[in-house]
Amino acid sequence: MKRMKAGLVGCGNISAIYFKNLKSSPVVEIVACADMVIEKAKERAEEFGIVNVFTPEELMQQEDIELIINLTIPAAHASVNQAALAAGKHVYAEKPFAVSLDDGRRTLEKAKEAGKRVGSAPDTFLGAGIETARHAIESGLIGRPIAASAFMMGAGPESWHPDPEFFYAQGGGPMFDMGPYYLTALASLLGSMTRVSSSAGIQMPDRVVHSGPKAGTPIRVQTPTHLAGTVDFENGAIAMMVTSFDIPGGSQLPRMEIYGTAGTLDIPDPNFFDGDVRLRRAGSDEYETLPPVFEPVNNDRGKRG
């Protein structure tokens, strides 16, 4: 099979796992990389044996590149995606697809006009964990799904990320950063959503970078860091969901549960491809672990390749 030639733009912290996993891909070959800070692109190129290093603008003009992998900061996703489509490239982008509904729609319109494909993370819902849960629901193990809960509750990334400011800028925050994993899993398990309502706030506005060369630098928080809401589904199920960077003490709440008329499913972290799915049948005090529908092959945390 001929491998599709790809160029990767955005050589920051997340890029390493893409370079690593795509090295063994039978369908995609990274032949070039780019970053606004050219030194970052050169470092990744040397680390992973990538011959060609370009600026983002130069990368778009390379005729042999068919696919752009967009790992830029969230606020730049739509503009980079649209530039790639205008240059005649297919696009795969990190989440979120765009930071506004209008930007997302414009990107899809440009893809249609160009006759090109666009895709976006996450794809972890295709892994053994969520697929096993979906099979259990479709098999009727919990009866009719009626409700769900989803919680991503923890401290922000400034404790470990060397360059965390973008998490608190437009397009950042826990919903745009981690929410896509949970919402995509819920959509896969429960179907179409019909209504969303929520409250959001900045509960901890004073933050600093804790690691790396920027340690001690204040962070300007410009986006909600605690969001709580409900989601109504077309099938009648109602989910409650919280995503937060404002819980430094952690939480014992489950990552995700699906509740049905005949039982409850304990769903593994949707940021991973695998994990145990546990079933508690109505009337039982015990959970049983369900066998996976297939064996997982990659569990790098929430990353594609």
N, C-alpha and C positions, 0 to 999 in steps of 0.2 A: 504494500500500500504506500502510495506517495504521501509523505508528510506535508501538511500545510505549513508554510513558512510564516512565522509570527515575529512581530516586534513588540517588546514590552516597554511601556512608558510609565515611569514612577518607580524608582529604584530604592525606595525606603525600606522600613522595617519588615513590611509584609512580603516584599518581593522575593526574599530568599527561598521561601517554601515553594513558590511558583517555579523558580529556576530549578530547584531540586527535583520536584515531582515531574516537571515537563521534560527533564533529561531522559526519562524512560518512556515518554509517551509515544505510542505507535502512530499517532495521528497529527501531532503538533510538534514543530521544531522551532525553538527560539533562536533566531539568527542575528538579532540586533536588540539593543536596549538604549533607552534615552531617559534623561531627567533634566529638569530645569537647572539643577546643580550638577554640572557635567562630571564633577569629581565623584559623585555618588554612582553615576552610571559606569564610570571607569573602574571603580572598586568592585562592583557586582560583575562586570565583564571579566575582570581578572580572576575573581573568585570562582566563577562558573564556566570559564572558557568560552566566553562570547566574543567573537572576532570584531563585530561592528558596534561602534559607539557613536550615537548621534545626539543632536538636540532634538526635542520633540517635533519641531517643525521639519527638520531634515528627515526624521524617521517616517513621517507621513508621505514623503515624496519618493520613497524607495519602491521602485516598480515591482520588485520580486516579492515584497511582503504582502501577504494576502489578509492577514489578521492582526489587529492591534489589541493587545492585552493592556487594559487601562487600570493602573494601580495608583493613580494620583489621589490627592486629598478629595473628600466628598464634594466640596464646592466646585471642583474642576471637572467632575465626571461628565456632566452634560456637554460642556464645551469641547472637551477632548474627544468624546464619542462622536459629536457632530463633525469635528474636523476630520476624523478618521473616515467617516462615511463620505464626506465631501471628496476625500482623496481616493475613494473607491475601495475601501477596506471593510472587511467584516470587523465587528467589535465584540469583545468580551470584557466587562468591567466589574470591578469590585463593587460591593454594595456600599451605599445605596445607588440605584440606577440613576437617580437624579434627586436634587434636594427640593424640587418643586414639581407639582403636577404638570404645569405648563412646559417645563423643560423636558420632562419625560415624554409628553405627547409630541413635542417638536422633534425629539430624537427618533421616535418611532415613525413619524411622518417622513423624515429625511432618509431613514432606512428603506422605507417603502419606495420612495422616489429613486433611490440609488440601486434598488434591487439587491440589497445586502442584508445579512443577518446581524442581529444584535442580541446579546445575552448578558446576564448579570448574575453575580453571586446572590444568594448562596445556592449550592447544589447538594449540600449535606443531607437534604431531605430524601435524596435518592439512595442514601446509605442503608445498611442493614438495620439500624435502630428504628428509624421512622418507617421504613418499608415493612418491618415486622409488625409495628403498631397498626399500620394501615390494613395489613392482611387480617389482623385480629378483629378490627372493627368490621371489615367487609364480611368476615366469617360469622359475625353475630355474637362474638364472645362476650360483649358487654351490652347486648341488646341494642336499643335505639340510643345513639348519642344525644345527650340533652344539655351538657355543660362541659366547661373546660376551665383550667387555670394555668397561667404561665407566669413565672417569676424569674427575672434576671436582676438580682439584688446584690450589690457589692460596692466596694470602693472604686474610685476612678483609676484610669490607667497611668496617672502621673507617678505612681509608686514604682513602676517598672519600665515604662516606655521612655526611650531617650529623647523623644521629640513629640510630646503629647498635646501641644497647644491646639492642634487641629480638631482634637476630640471635643473641644469646648467652643469651637467657632461654628459659623453657619454650616449646616450639614453634618455636624457632629452630634454629641450627646448619646445617651444609651439607646434611644429608640432607633436612630439611624445607624448606630454602630452594631448593636446586638439584636435589636428588634426584628430585623429581617429574617434571622434564623428561626425565631419563634413564630412569626406571622406566616412564613412560608410553610413551616411544619403544620401549623394549625389549618392552613388552607388545604394542604395535602390530605390531612386526616378528616376534616369536617366539610370541605367544599367552599363554595363562594360566600363571601361576606357581604352583608347588606347595609350595616350601619355601624359606626364607631362613635363613641363618646368618651371624653377623657378630661382629666385635670393635669396640669403640668406646672412645675416651678423650679426655681434654682434654690435649693435648700442649703447648699454649702458653697457660697460664692467665693470664699477666700481659699485659693489653692496655689501650690508651688510645685515645680518639677523636683522630684526626689532623686533622680539618678542621671548618670551621664554628664556630659560637659555643660549642660544647662541647669544642673542641680542648683536649687535655690532661686531660680527665676520665677517670679509671680506669673500666674496664668489668669488671663482675662476671660471670665466665663460669659459667653454670649448666647448660650442656647440652654433650654431646659435640661436639667440633670436628674429630675425625678418625674416620671410620668405614670399615672394610674388611670386605667380605663376599662371599658367593656366593649366587646365585639359581638354583634348579632350575626348569625349565619342564616343562609337561605333555608336550611333544613330545620330551623327552629332552635338550634343550640345557642347558648350564650356563654361567652368566655370572659373571664376577668384576667387582666394582664397588668403587670407592673414591671417597668424597666428603670433602673436607678444606678447612678454613680455616687449616691449619697448615703451608702450603708457601710461605713468603715468597719463595723463589727461583724459583718457577714449576716447570713440568714440561714435558718433551717427549713425554710419553705421548699417544697418540691420544685424542680425545674418546670415540669409540665405534667398535668394529669388530665385525662379524658374520662368523663363520668357518663355512664349509660344506665338504662333501666334494669340491666342485669349484672352490672359490675363496674369496676374502675380499672383503668390502665394507668400505670406509672410509666411515663415516657422518659427516655434518656435525654441528656443534654443535646439539644438540636444543633449546637455548635460543633458537634462531632458526627462522624459518619456511622459510628456503631454505638454500643452500649446495651445494657440489659433492658428488656421490656417486661414489666411485671404486671400480672393480672390478679385482682382480688374479686372473686365472684360474690354476688349478692348472698348474704347469709354466712359467709366464711370470715374467719378472723385472720387468715393467712394469705400472703401473696405467693403466687407461683411464677417462676421465671419461664417465659415462653421461648421456645427454640427459635433462633434467627431464621428468616426465610432464605438467607444465603450468608456465606461467611464473608466478613468484612476484609477488604484488601488494603485499606489505607485509613489510618485514623489520625493523620496530622490535623491539628486543631483547626477545624473550620476552613481549611484551605484547599483550593482546587488544584488538580493536576492529573 
